[in-house]
Amino acid sequence: MTVPNGDRSDRSPWNWLLVVPIVLPLLPFLFNSDEPRLLGFPLFYWLQLAFIAVGVTCTTVVYQMTKRGR
């Protein structure tokens, strides 16, 4: 069994950015309508794709800001 040391890499404040893609889809007022439409698709469908883009962006930013020199 390894003994945890005080040098943990998951203590960065950048990790709080990962809360955004979790909380954002839980806000129903964002997608609780049929309009506007984008290329014929209702708001709900293209907003779900936007949530994916937000998640990827947040994850990439957190990874880049918290990785150690290798």
C-alpha angles and dihedrals in degrees: 000000000000122000113233114238130207093252100087118164095206095071096087118125087224088076089073087071087071089070091069098071090046098050099036097070089047092066104092096188088071095065104019095118142066097227141104102049124202116202088340095306119121121243094260095062100047091040089057088055089049089053089056090052090049091050093050091047094049092047092049093049093049092048093049093046096046104039116110125231107276 
